[in-house]
């Protein structure tokens, strides 16, 4: 191994581990989305479950944050794509705006934002499952 090999990115083992971590973070993100959608229905119909909905939002932030870091490490190790890492970073940032909209009671913008978050979460989860964790090229 040359000096440039050591500094060009993480080891292939670390990159593959990051890829597996991205898969786990994607599952966490999907679970949070299911919780949030379930509690949103209760919020609208009964006006309760706000605490559980907020906890789901926190888990969603954590999930997208972990997914972003894992995808970035995987991309750095040439196992993943920088486009996916960048998309995850954008959605992670948007999740805070989405939470702010909900806390302000701006439901006409909060609900469509929920669909965008869901589409992004499902798309990134599908990406992590579809693409195998292979050694860097």
Order of alpha helices (4+ residues) and beta strands (2+ residues): alpha-alpha-alpha-alpha-alpha
